[in-house]
Amino acid sequence: MKALLPVATGNEEIEFCALVDVLRRSCIDVTVASVEARDVVVLQQGLRIVPDAKLEQVADQTWDVIVMAGGVPGAMNLGASELLRSIIQRHHAGGGLLGAICLAPALVLRPAGVLEHVKKVTGNPLAIKTPDQIWPADAFTQLLGNAFDPDVRVCVDRDNNIVTSQTPGTAIEYALAIVEMLRGEKVASEISDYFLVKT
C-alpha cells in the first residue's frame, strides 16, 4: 500500500513524524513529497526534512491514502499549492482515503471541496500563536461550518473516506485511524499496544 505525505515549510513536527512513523510501522510505503522547490524543508519548530521527492515528480501516481500534517504556516503552504489541490480532488473523486490534522482540514481539504458531504469533521479549535501573529480560538474551525465537532479527537468518516483530527496531542491516534482504515484493526492494535496508546 502507498501513502503520499505532502510536506511544506512550517508543518507541525509531531503530526508529520507520527504519520511517517506509524504508517511505515504498518508496512505502508510512505512518500514524503515537498510542495515547494526545496531540497530541505524546515518544519514549524526548526526540524529539517529531506523529502523523497518534489510533488510534481509524483503527481501522476496513484495512492491508497493522502495524509497531511498541519501547523503554521505549514497548512497555509499546503493549501496554497494548486497542484496538491488537484491531486486531492482527483484522489477523492476516485474514492481514495484522505487524512488531515490540525489546520489542514480547514485550510487544505475545505478549499479542495472534498468536505461538502461530510456530516462530521474536526480540526484544531484552539487559539493559534506564532511570534508574529495570534489567531483566536476557532478562527480556522469556523471555516468547517456546522459539521465541525469540537469534542471529537479523531473523526473517521467512512462514507466519505476522510479522517480528520485536532492537534499534535492526537497525532498518533490520527495515524492509527489511518492504519486501521487501510490495514485493519489487528495491525492498528498491535502498534497502539506497543506504543501504550489507548484508542
Backbone as a chain_set.jsonl record, in Angstrom:
{"seq": "MKALLPVATGNEEIEFCALVDVLRRSCIDVTVASVEARDVVVLQQGLRIVPDAKLEQVADQTWDVIVMAGGVPGAMNLGASELLRSIIQRHHAGGGLLGAICLAPALVLRPAGVLEHVKKVTGNPLAIKTPDQIWPADAFTQLLGNAFDPDVRVCVDRDNNIVTSQTPGTAIEYALAIVEMLRGEKVASEISDYFLVKT", "coords": {"N": [[0.843, -1.189, 0.0], [0.377, 2.314, -0.602], [1.247, 5.557, 0.507], [0.856, 9.045, 0.247], [2.536, 11.754, 1.561], [2.361, 14.952, 1.629], [4.575, 17.693, 2.151], [5.398, 20.828, 3.642], [7.043, 23.972, 4.174], [7.025, 24.79, 7.553], [5.203, 22.9, 8.505], [3.747, 20.973, 11.192], [5.818, 19.385, 13.536], [5.371, 17.052, 15.279], [2.97, 16.009, 14.314], [3.666, 15.473, 11.647], [5.84, 13.634, 11.948], [4.616, 11.563, 13.39], [2.839, 10.527, 11.494], [4.628, 9.553, 9.485], [6.093, 7.636, 10.983], [4.142, 5.828, 12.192], [2.633, 4.94, 9.982], [4.629, 3.721, 8.409], [5.455, 1.706, 10.154], [3.31, 0.052, 9.913], [3.731, -1.122, 7.55], [3.08, 0.394, 5.325], [3.955, 2.061, 2.429], [5.431, 5.056, 2.52], [5.606, 8.075, 0.847], [7.274, 11.023, 1.062], [6.625, 14.149, -0.066], [7.644, 17.23, -1.252], [5.869, 20.268, -1.501], [7.018, 22.49, -2.329], [9.775, 24.028, -4.098], [12.18, 22.834, -2.872], [15.083, 21.298, -1.511], [15.494, 20.694, 1.096], [13.234, 20.826, 3.734], [12.041, 22.967, 6.186], [10.522, 22.497, 9.225], [7.896, 23.556, 11.544], [9.047, 23.999, 14.132], [11.697, 24.02, 13.504], [12.828, 21.576, 12.732], [14.556, 19.796, 10.255], [13.752, 18.442, 7.164], [14.39, 16.025, 4.692], [12.87, 15.594, 1.804], [11.42, 12.803, -0.031], [10.804, 13.283, -2.644], [9.877, 15.841, -5.02], [6.63, 17.324, -5.261], [5.606, 17.56, -7.873], [6.987, 15.577, -9.189], [5.793, 13.21, -8.495], [3.186, 13.471, -9.077], [1.473, 12.193, -10.873], [1.106, 9.674, -9.939], [-0.729, 6.993, -8.315], [-2.421, 6.582, -5.177], [-3.023, 4.929, -2.061], [-3.739, 6.359, 0.12], [-3.803, 9.815, 0.983], [-2.173, 11.833, 3.176], [-1.996, 14.464, 5.622], [-0.107, 16.761, 7.598], [-0.559, 19.498, 9.917], [-0.055, 22.743, 11.172], [1.563, 25.987, 11.449], [3.377, 28.057, 9.35], [2.635, 25.846, 7.872], [0.2, 24.44, 7.099], [-1.061, 26.477, 5.701], [0.74, 26.781, 3.588], [0.564, 24.273, 2.335], [-2.109, 24.429, 1.533], [-1.92, 26.441, -0.341], [-0.918, 25.3, -2.573], [-1.701, 24.667, -5.771], [-1.337, 22.42, -7.312], [-1.306, 20.335, -5.408], [-3.925, 20.589, -4.53], [-5.371, 19.804, -6.806], [-4.528, 17.151, -7.024], [-5.562, 16.071, -4.662], [-8.311, 16.406, -5.147], [-8.714, 14.748, -7.381], [-7.973, 12.272, -6.287], [-9.888, 11.993, -4.241], [-12.243, 11.955, -5.756], [-11.967, 9.503, -6.919], [-12.498, 7.835, -4.842], [-10.511, 7.539, -2.94], [-8.709, 7.39, 0.204], [-8.444, 10.058, 2.53], [-6.539, 12.081, 4.787], [-6.309, 14.507, 7.37], [-4.991, 16.829, 9.713], [-5.158, 19.125, 12.493], [-4.811, 22.345, 11.333], [-5.099, 21.637, 8.719], [-7.548, 20.338, 7.826], [-9.306, 22.568, 7.569], [-7.838, 24.392, 5.975], [-6.784, 23.037, 3.825], [-8.29, 20.689, 2.967], [-10.96, 21.706, 2.939], [-10.874, 23.973, 1.064], [-10.34, 22.455, -1.179], [-12.724, 21.308, -1.702], [-13.635, 18.856, -0.787], [-14.996, 18.31, 1.504], [-17.674, 18.716, 1.395], [-19.82, 16.94, 1.711], [-19.54, 15.749, 4.151], [-20.676, 14.674, 7.35], [-19.633, 15.08, 9.816], [-16.73, 16.604, 11.112], [-13.419, 17.398, 12.23], [-10.901, 19.531, 13.766], [-8.205, 21.744, 14.7], [-9.237, 23.469, 17.486], [-8.217, 25.494, 19.003], [-6.752, 28.618, 20.172], [-4.289, 30.053, 18.071], [-0.9, 30.695, 18.169], [1.874, 32.476, 17.034], [5.252, 33.779, 16.753], [4.774, 36.072, 15.31], [2.034, 36.488, 14.966], [-1.369, 36.173, 16.176], [-4.139, 34.071, 16.305], [-7.545, 33.88, 17.132], [-9.33, 31.441, 19.2], [-11.004, 28.917, 17.388], [-10.779, 30.279, 15.003], [-10.07, 29.075, 12.647], [-11.482, 26.652, 12.58], [-14.076, 27.509, 12.306], [-14.358, 27.78, 9.636], [-15.054, 25.304, 8.834], [-17.726, 24.998, 9.175], [-21.066, 23.854, 10.074], [-20.587, 21.167, 10.371], [-18.41, 20.82, 11.957], [-17.049, 19.327, 14.835], [-16.182, 19.883, 18.04], [-15.632, 18.123, 20.061], [-14.603, 15.723, 19.274], [-11.742, 13.879, 19.058], [-10.463, 12.428, 17.01], [-11.885, 12.108, 13.936], [-13.566, 9.84, 12.044], [-14.772, 9.422, 8.958], [-16.355, 7.193, 7.319], [-18.066, 6.973, 5.16], [-17.337, 8.995, 3.405], [-14.679, 8.563, 3.238], [-12.696, 9.964, 4.757], [-10.452, 11.111, 7.179], [-10.127, 13.101, 10.004], [-8.424, 15.182, 12.398], [-7.425, 16.684, 15.583], [-5.109, 18.106, 17.112], [-1.483, 18.302, 17.782], [-1.366, 16.564, 19.983], [-3.15, 14.565, 19.387], [-2.043, 13.171, 17.357], [-0.88, 10.574, 17.079], [-3.089, 8.913, 17.495], [-4.593, 9.717, 15.299], [-2.931, 8.871, 13.149], [-3.042, 6.126, 13.651], [-5.745, 5.639, 13.174], [-5.813, 5.977, 10.419], [-4.207, 3.799, 9.698], [-5.834, 1.695, 10.614], [-7.997, 1.937, 8.867], [-6.783, 1.227, 6.462], [-5.191, -1.088, 6.862], [-6.434, -2.616, 8.704], [-7.986, -3.532, 11.873], [-6.461, -5.234, 13.531], [-3.715, -4.84, 12.887], [-3.465, -2.096, 13.493], [-4.034, -2.207, 16.242], [-1.896, -3.715, 17.223], [0.216, -1.908, 16.92], [-0.666, 0.25, 18.515], [-0.783, -1.0, 21.001], [1.915, -1.569, 21.422], [2.887, 1.021, 21.591], [1.659, 1.769, 23.884], [-0.69, 3.206, 23.741], [-3.957, 4.298, 24.244], [-6.789, 3.777, 22.399]], "CA": [[0.0, 0.0, 0.0], [1.168, 3.524, -0.793], [0.727, 6.798, 1.078], [1.504, 10.309, -0.091], [2.57, 12.732, 2.642], [2.9, 16.232, 1.179], [5.189, 18.461, 3.229], [5.663, 22.223, 3.305], [7.68, 24.766, 5.216], [6.165, 25.147, 8.674], [4.333, 21.832, 9.01], [3.962, 20.673, 12.606], [6.725, 18.247, 13.639], [4.805, 15.85, 15.879], [1.974, 15.481, 13.38], [4.387, 14.936, 10.493], [6.62, 12.451, 12.33], [3.701, 10.483, 13.766], [2.353, 9.918, 10.259], [5.699, 8.768, 8.873], [6.449, 6.508, 11.835], [3.062, 4.854, 12.372], [2.283, 4.32, 8.706], [5.7, 2.818, 7.987], [5.4, 0.536, 11.032], [2.233, -0.824, 9.441], [4.153, -1.588, 6.213], [2.587, 1.264, 4.255], [5.07, 2.763, 1.783], [5.152, 6.49, 2.613], [6.424, 9.0, 0.061], [7.222, 12.407, 1.531], [6.807, 14.97, -1.264], [7.612, 18.666, -0.975], [5.053, 21.077, -2.406], [7.867, 23.627, -2.683], [11.001, 23.677, -4.822], [13.235, 22.818, -1.856], [15.691, 20.0, -1.224], [15.327, 20.534, 2.538], [12.063, 21.55, 4.217], [12.16, 23.265, 7.607], [9.207, 22.436, 9.846], [7.477, 24.68, 12.391], [9.984, 24.229, 15.228], [13.066, 24.01, 13.012], [13.281, 20.266, 12.253], [14.856, 19.826, 8.82], [13.296, 17.22, 6.497], [14.803, 15.809, 3.297], [11.767, 14.86, 1.171], [11.735, 11.757, -1.005], [10.573, 13.796, -3.997], [9.044, 17.04, -5.129], [5.271, 16.876, -5.561], [5.38, 17.421, -9.313], [7.61, 14.336, -9.653], [4.937, 12.055, -8.18], [1.804, 13.954, -9.223], [0.657, 11.293, -11.694], [0.986, 8.361, -9.307], [-1.941, 6.737, -7.546], [-2.126, 6.35, -3.773], [-4.107, 4.392, -1.233], [-4.128, 7.434, 1.037], [-3.039, 11.066, 1.044], [-2.276, 12.303, 4.558], [-1.357, 15.754, 5.812], [0.074, 17.409, 8.884], [-0.968, 20.9, 9.924], [0.991, 23.675, 11.567], [1.593, 27.348, 10.888], [2.47, 28.253, 8.209], [2.622, 24.646, 7.036], [-1.108, 24.173, 6.487], [-1.285, 27.531, 4.704], [1.571, 26.491, 2.419], [-0.065, 23.148, 1.623], [-3.34, 24.925, 0.911], [-1.605, 27.348, -1.45], [-0.441, 24.519, -3.722], [-2.766, 24.288, -6.703], [-1.086, 21.045, -7.733], [-1.797, 19.454, -4.356], [-5.39, 20.644, -4.535], [-5.89, 18.985, -7.915], [-4.255, 15.747, -6.691], [-6.553, 15.703, -3.646], [-9.628, 16.317, -5.788], [-8.722, 13.533, -8.219], [-7.91, 11.142, -5.373], [-11.187, 11.898, -3.57], [-13.243, 11.56, -6.751], [-11.788, 8.076, -7.158], [-12.811, 7.076, -3.628], [-9.323, 7.344, -2.122], [-8.732, 7.843, 1.59], [-7.765, 11.319, 2.833], [-6.375, 12.382, 6.196], [-5.805, 15.854, 7.653], [-4.998, 17.141, 11.138], [-4.863, 20.484, 12.926], [-5.418, 23.344, 10.446], [-5.217, 21.105, 7.356], [-8.939, 20.172, 7.36], [-9.898, 23.858, 7.184], [-7.056, 25.156, 5.011], [-6.41, 22.221, 2.664], [-9.413, 19.88, 2.484], [-12.149, 22.517, 2.631], [-10.742, 24.659, -0.233], [-10.356, 21.47, -2.274], [-14.121, 20.953, -1.945], [-13.894, 17.44, -0.501], [-15.743, 18.186, 2.757], [-19.043, 19.184, 1.16], [-20.837, 15.962, 2.096], [-19.259, 15.13, 5.446], [-21.615, 15.014, 8.418], [-18.859, 15.463, 10.982], [-15.319, 16.837, 10.832], [-12.792, 18.113, 13.336], [-9.669, 20.259, 13.492], [-7.675, 22.415, 15.882], [-10.164, 24.523, 17.915], [-7.546, 26.355, 19.967], [-6.08, 29.825, 19.699], [-3.008, 29.755, 17.439], [0.048, 31.779, 18.434], [3.223, 32.418, 16.48], [5.942, 35.009, 17.149], [4.324, 37.221, 14.52], [0.581, 36.653, 14.832], [-2.246, 35.388, 17.041], [-5.486, 33.845, 15.804], [-8.39, 33.453, 18.255], [-9.888, 30.087, 19.163], [-11.995, 28.639, 16.34], [-10.595, 31.125, 13.815], [-9.984, 28.215, 11.465], [-12.533, 25.63, 12.568], [-15.345, 28.086, 11.832], [-14.402, 27.55, 8.191], [-15.592, 23.962, 8.605], [-19.182, 25.07, 9.211], [-21.847, 23.118, 11.077], [-20.099, 19.794, 10.508], [-17.306, 20.786, 12.917], [-17.348, 18.796, 16.164], [-15.014, 20.156, 18.882], [-15.467, 17.09, 21.078], [-14.059, 14.503, 18.679], [-10.291, 13.991, 18.863], [-10.223, 11.907, 15.673], [-13.175, 11.881, 13.278], [-13.447, 8.91, 10.919], [-15.964, 9.443, 8.106], [-16.18, 6.057, 6.404], [-18.855, 7.183, 3.952], [-16.595, 9.879, 2.5], [-13.281, 8.143, 3.249], [-11.905, 11.09, 5.242], [-10.118, 11.109, 8.603], [-9.622, 14.394, 10.462], [-8.001, 15.139, 13.79], [-7.377, 18.01, 16.182], [-3.878, 18.802, 17.468], [-0.36, 17.374, 17.916], [-1.652, 15.567, 21.003], [-3.976, 13.489, 18.821], [-1.392, 12.76, 16.104], [-0.714, 9.124, 16.993], [-4.438, 8.37, 17.297], [-4.922, 10.039, 13.91], [-2.193, 7.954, 12.281], [-3.576, 4.779, 13.878], [-7.035, 5.558, 12.479], [-5.474, 5.753, 9.009], [-3.75, 2.411, 9.592], [-6.99, 0.804, 10.752], [-8.78, 2.002, 7.619], [-6.077, 0.6, 5.348], [-4.571, -2.375, 7.165], [-7.286, -3.378, 9.595], [-7.928, -3.279, 13.318], [-5.403, -6.022, 14.166], [-2.431, -4.159, 12.699], [-3.508, -0.853, 14.272], [-3.982, -2.554, 17.664], [-0.529, -4.138, 17.538], [1.037, -0.703, 17.061], [-1.122, 1.022, 19.677], [-0.368, -1.736, 22.196], [3.359, -1.365, 21.573], [3.066, 2.418, 21.99], [0.879, 2.004, 25.104], [-1.673, 4.236, 23.407], [-5.342, 3.848, 24.339], [-7.596, 4.389, 21.325]], "C": [[0.883, 1.244, 0.0], [0.464, 4.733, -0.192], [1.544, 7.973, 0.566], [1.389, 11.238, 1.102], [3.185, 14.013, 2.101], [3.478, 16.989, 2.375], [5.505, 19.863, 2.723], [6.366, 22.901, 4.474], [6.672, 25.102, 6.311], [5.159, 24.1, 9.08], [4.727, 21.49, 10.447], [4.73, 19.361, 12.76], [6.074, 16.972, 14.158], [3.811, 15.197, 14.926], [2.647, 14.814, 12.184], [5.086, 13.624, 10.86], [5.734, 11.28, 12.731], [3.168, 9.774, 12.525], [3.412, 9.025, 9.624], [5.942, 7.488, 9.667], [5.361, 5.437, 11.86], [2.709, 4.174, 11.058], [3.366, 3.356, 8.237], [5.765, 1.58, 8.872], [4.337, -0.455, 10.566], [2.499, -1.346, 8.031], [3.448, -0.854, 5.074], [3.783, 2.045, 3.723], [4.738, 4.255, 1.712], [6.131, 7.264, 1.751], [6.2, 10.405, 0.58], [7.57, 13.302, 0.344], [6.646, 16.447, -0.928], [6.743, 19.4, -1.99], [5.839, 22.289, -2.896], [9.12, 23.141, -3.399], [12.19, 23.741, -3.867], [13.762, 21.396, -1.693], [15.595, 19.669, 0.258], [14.16, 21.4, 2.969], [12.205, 21.725, 5.727], [10.757, 23.331, 8.211], [9.043, 23.536, 10.895], [8.48, 25.018, 13.498], [11.445, 24.058, 14.809], [13.609, 22.662, 12.571], [13.437, 20.306, 10.738], [14.547, 18.459, 8.209], [13.864, 17.177, 5.076], [13.712, 14.985, 2.628], [12.279, 13.784, 0.212], [11.655, 12.276, -2.429], [9.914, 15.164, -3.901], [7.667, 16.599, -5.641], [5.051, 16.667, -7.049], [5.977, 16.133, -9.863], [6.73, 13.11, -9.429], [3.453, 12.361, -8.415], [0.91, 12.988, -9.982], [0.496, 9.903, -11.09], [-0.361, 8.23, -8.59], [-1.545, 6.282, -6.142], [-3.314, 5.688, -3.094], [-4.613, 5.448, -0.258], [-3.222, 8.638, 0.808], [-3.269, 11.636, 2.432], [-1.495, 13.593, 4.73], [-1.227, 16.117, 7.276], [-0.438, 18.843, 8.768], [0.206, 21.792, 10.264], [0.881, 25.009, 10.857], [3.05, 27.707, 10.6], [2.318, 27.016, 7.326], [1.309, 24.372, 6.342], [-1.439, 25.223, 5.431], [-0.506, 27.235, 3.422], [1.061, 25.286, 1.633], [-1.295, 23.628, 0.865], [-3.097, 25.82, -0.285], [-1.153, 26.598, -2.702], [-1.616, 24.085, -4.596], [-2.59, 22.855, -7.182], [-1.588, 20.069, -6.681], [-3.314, 19.437, -4.342], [-5.966, 19.752, -5.632], [-5.655, 17.498, -7.653], [-5.277, 15.249, -5.67], [-7.926, 15.507, -4.277], [-9.743, 15.053, -6.627], [-8.76, 12.275, -7.35], [-9.268, 10.91, -4.705], [-12.271, 11.427, -4.533], [-13.166, 10.068, -7.06], [-12.035, 7.216, -5.929], [-11.639, 6.843, -2.707], [-9.46, 7.944, -0.734], [-7.905, 9.111, 1.747], [-7.647, 11.48, 4.341], [-5.797, 13.772, 6.377], [-5.972, 16.147, 9.135], [-4.747, 18.631, 11.346], [-5.569, 21.499, 12.011], [-5.627, 22.821, 9.028], [-6.651, 20.803, 6.927], [-9.547, 21.481, 6.845], [-9.174, 24.523, 6.026], [-6.624, 24.366, 3.784], [-7.622, 21.455, 2.116], [-10.621, 20.732, 2.093], [-12.0, 23.263, 1.307], [-10.733, 23.706, -1.423], [-11.767, 20.967, -2.569], [-14.484, 19.53, -1.584], [-14.681, 17.233, 0.796], [-17.227, 18.511, 2.608], [-20.103, 18.239, 1.69], [-20.572, 15.301, 3.446], [-20.294, 15.587, 6.478], [-20.897, 15.489, 9.671], [-17.398, 15.57, 10.591], [-14.729, 17.535, 12.047], [-11.505, 18.763, 12.872], [-9.233, 20.94, 14.774], [-8.582, 23.579, 16.304], [-9.513, 25.595, 18.787], [-7.04, 27.654, 19.333], [-4.699, 29.439, 19.165], [-2.094, 30.947, 17.64], [1.375, 31.488, 17.75], [3.941, 33.683, 16.961], [5.399, 36.254, 16.466], [2.82, 37.485, 14.567], [-0.153, 35.751, 15.818], [-3.61, 35.286, 16.371], [-6.339, 33.364, 16.975], [-8.874, 32.016, 18.092], [-10.989, 30.001, 18.113], [-11.876, 29.543, 15.121], [-10.587, 30.29, 12.547], [-11.109, 27.182, 11.424], [-13.884, 26.205, 12.156], [-15.486, 27.948, 10.32], [-15.022, 26.207, 7.845], [-17.108, 23.904, 8.715], [-19.802, 24.202, 10.282], [-21.377, 21.682, 11.278], [-18.985, 19.688, 11.554], [-17.778, 20.313, 14.279], [-16.122, 18.975, 17.052], [-14.715, 19.057, 19.888], [-14.845, 15.801, 20.564], [-12.572, 14.701, 18.401], [-9.884, 13.536, 17.455], [-11.575, 11.548, 15.072], [-12.951, 11.004, 12.042], [-14.773, 8.897, 10.173], [-15.794, 8.361, 7.048], [-16.966, 6.24, 5.107], [-18.09, 8.008, 2.923], [-15.102, 9.574, 2.453], [-12.347, 9.29, 3.655], [-11.704, 10.944, 6.743], [-9.567, 12.478, 8.96], [-9.307, 14.302, 11.952], [-7.651, 16.539, 14.267], [-5.99, 18.656, 16.282], [-2.715, 17.823, 17.532], [-0.605, 16.271, 18.94], [-2.527, 14.422, 20.535], [-3.305, 12.83, 17.613], [-1.228, 11.25, 15.987], [-2.058, 8.448, 16.792], [-4.891, 8.559, 15.847], [-4.241, 9.062, 12.956], [-2.7, 6.525, 12.428], [-4.936, 4.597, 13.199], [-6.832, 5.328, 10.988], [-5.061, 4.295, 8.799], [-4.924, 1.45, 9.684], [-7.832, 0.784, 9.485], [-8.116, 1.198, 6.5], [-5.633, -0.828, 5.628], [-5.364, -3.214, 8.155], [-7.01, -3.134, 11.063], [-6.773, -4.021, 13.985], [-4.051, -5.312, 14.071], [-2.38, -2.871, 13.516], [-3.378, -1.144, 15.761], [-2.585, -2.994, 18.084], [0.382, -2.932, 17.754], [0.634, 0.078, 18.3], [-0.738, 0.323, 20.977], [1.121, -1.542, 22.462], [3.66, 0.05, 22.063], [2.448, 2.722, 23.351], [-0.102, 3.16, 24.921], [-3.062, 3.624, 23.529], [-6.156, 4.564, 23.273], [-9.052, 4.002, 21.486]], "O": [[1.992, 1.231, 0.533], [-0.743, 4.914, -0.353], [2.768, 7.899, 0.465], [0.292, 11.488, 1.602], [4.408, 14.156, 2.109], [2.933, 16.93, 3.477], [5.831, 20.066, 1.554], [6.284, 22.448, 5.616], [5.597, 25.634, 6.032], [4.317, 24.376, 9.935], [5.869, 21.685, 10.863], [4.344, 18.343, 12.185], [6.211, 15.916, 13.54], [3.812, 13.978, 14.755], [2.249, 13.728, 11.761], [4.938, 12.622, 10.161], [6.062, 10.129, 12.445], [3.059, 8.548, 12.511], [3.135, 7.88, 9.267], [5.992, 6.395, 9.103], [5.631, 4.269, 11.58], [2.507, 2.96, 11.023], [3.053, 2.283, 7.721], [6.099, 0.501, 8.383], [4.456, -1.657, 10.8], [1.622, -1.931, 7.396], [3.244, -1.411, 3.996], [4.54, 2.626, 4.501], [3.872, 4.668, 0.94], [7.345, 7.127, 1.904], [5.083, 10.921, 0.547], [8.677, 13.227, -0.19], [5.623, 16.857, -0.381], [6.866, 19.181, -3.195], [5.382, 23.024, -3.772], [9.475, 21.966, -3.308], [13.084, 24.573, -4.018], [13.006, 20.425, -1.729], [15.611, 18.498, 0.637], [14.094, 22.576, 2.613], [12.455, 20.764, 6.455], [9.915, 24.113, 7.771], [9.947, 24.345, 11.104], [8.734, 26.192, 13.768], [12.33, 23.963, 15.66], [14.737, 22.589, 12.082], [12.557, 20.791, 10.027], [15.033, 17.437, 8.693], [13.822, 18.171, 4.351], [13.634, 13.779, 2.863], [13.405, 13.846, -0.283], [12.346, 11.78, -3.319], [9.457, 15.58, -2.837], [7.56, 15.612, -6.37], [4.388, 15.712, -7.453], [5.527, 15.64, -10.897], [6.901, 12.089, -10.095], [2.58, 11.598, -8.001], [-0.3, 12.967, -9.756], [-0.178, 9.05, -11.667], [-1.033, 9.22, -8.303], [-0.488, 5.684, -5.94], [-4.461, 5.866, -3.502], [-5.777, 5.429, 0.141], [-2.042, 8.5, 0.486], [-4.405, 11.894, 2.827], [-0.47, 13.805, 4.082], [-2.106, 15.828, 8.089], [-0.712, 19.335, 7.674], [1.305, 21.636, 9.733], [0.217, 25.15, 9.83], [3.881, 27.667, 11.508], [1.92, 27.123, 6.166], [1.281, 24.101, 5.141], [-2.023, 24.908, 4.394], [-1.017, 27.412, 2.316], [1.118, 25.278, 0.403], [-1.497, 23.278, -0.298], [-3.962, 25.951, -1.151], [-1.019, 27.194, -3.77], [-2.419, 23.24, -4.202], [-3.57, 22.153, -7.429], [-2.231, 19.075, -7.02], [-3.922, 18.383, -4.161], [-6.936, 19.029, -5.406], [-6.489, 16.669, -8.017], [-5.797, 14.14, -5.795], [-8.621, 14.54, -3.967], [-10.764, 14.366, -6.582], [-9.492, 11.33, -7.645], [-9.738, 9.776, -4.613], [-13.115, 10.605, -4.177], [-14.166, 9.445, -7.418], [-11.81, 6.006, -5.961], [-11.736, 6.038, -1.781], [-10.227, 8.884, -0.521], [-6.818, 9.235, 1.183], [-8.536, 11.072, 5.088], [-4.904, 14.18, 5.635], [-6.97, 15.762, 9.744], [-4.192, 19.307, 10.479], [-6.798, 21.504, 11.93], [-6.266, 23.489, 8.216], [-6.967, 20.992, 5.752], [-10.218, 21.498, 5.813], [-9.809, 25.151, 5.179], [-6.15, 24.947, 2.808], [-7.941, 21.566, 0.932], [-11.232, 20.51, 1.047], [-12.913, 23.203, 0.483], [-11.075, 24.094, -2.54], [-11.987, 20.281, -3.567], [-15.523, 19.03, -2.015], [-14.998, 16.096, 1.148], [-17.951, 18.571, 3.601], [-21.182, 18.684, 2.083], [-21.3, 14.392, 3.844], [-20.726, 16.74, 6.474], [-21.469, 16.208, 10.49], [-16.882, 14.743, 9.839], [-15.446, 18.188, 12.805], [-11.07, 18.575, 11.736], [-9.837, 20.728, 15.825], [-8.694, 24.566, 15.577], [-10.193, 26.507, 19.256], [-6.92, 27.76, 18.112], [-4.02, 28.593, 19.747], [-2.46, 32.079, 17.322], [1.926, 30.395, 17.872], [3.3, 34.572, 17.521], [5.544, 37.364, 16.98], [2.377, 38.587, 14.244], [0.359, 34.714, 16.24], [-4.169, 36.288, 15.923], [-5.89, 32.513, 17.743], [-8.833, 31.449, 17.0], [-11.803, 30.914, 17.976], [-12.782, 29.573, 14.287], [-11.041, 30.741, 11.495], [-11.629, 26.873, 10.353], [-14.753, 25.461, 11.702], [-16.594, 27.993, 9.785], [-15.462, 25.986, 6.717], [-17.716, 22.884, 8.388], [-19.157, 23.853, 11.271], [-21.743, 21.049, 12.269], [-18.652, 18.586, 11.99], [-18.764, 20.813, 14.819], [-15.117, 18.293, 16.85], [-13.651, 19.061, 20.506], [-14.589, 14.883, 21.344], [-12.184, 15.569, 17.619], [-9.067, 14.179, 16.797], [-12.324, 10.761, 15.651], [-12.236, 11.387, 11.116], [-15.78, 8.416, 10.693], [-15.168, 8.583, 6.011], [-16.571, 5.715, 4.066], [-18.179, 7.757, 1.721], [-14.348, 10.227, 1.731], [-11.345, 9.554, 2.991], [-12.65, 10.688, 7.487], [-8.648, 12.969, 8.305], [-9.848, 13.459, 12.668], [-7.584, 17.475, 13.47], [-5.725, 19.65, 15.607], [-2.924, 16.622, 17.356], [-0.103, 15.159, 18.781], [-2.632, 13.406, 21.221], [-3.926, 12.022, 16.923], [-1.417, 10.695, 14.904], [-2.165, 7.508, 16.004], [-5.496, 7.668, 15.252], [-4.881, 8.496, 12.07], [-2.78, 5.79, 11.443], [-5.239, 3.512, 12.703], [-7.581, 4.579, 10.361], [-5.502, 3.641, 7.853], [-5.004, 0.493, 8.914], [-8.324, -0.269, 9.078], [-8.797, 0.567, 5.692], [-5.688, -1.683, 4.744], [-5.026, -4.367, 8.421], [-5.966, -2.609, 11.449], [-6.162, -3.492, 14.914], [-3.332, -5.201, 15.063], [-1.371, -2.582, 14.159], [-2.69, -0.414, 16.474], [-2.142, -2.677, 19.187], [1.218, -2.932, 18.658], [1.496, 0.522, 19.059], [-0.401, 0.989, 21.956], [1.531, -1.37, 23.61], [4.579, 0.254, 22.856], [2.675, 3.792, 23.915], [-0.311, 3.973, 25.821], [-3.319, 2.552, 22.982], [-6.212, 5.793, 23.239], [-9.892, 4.413, 20.685]]}, "num_chains": 1, "name": "protein.A"}
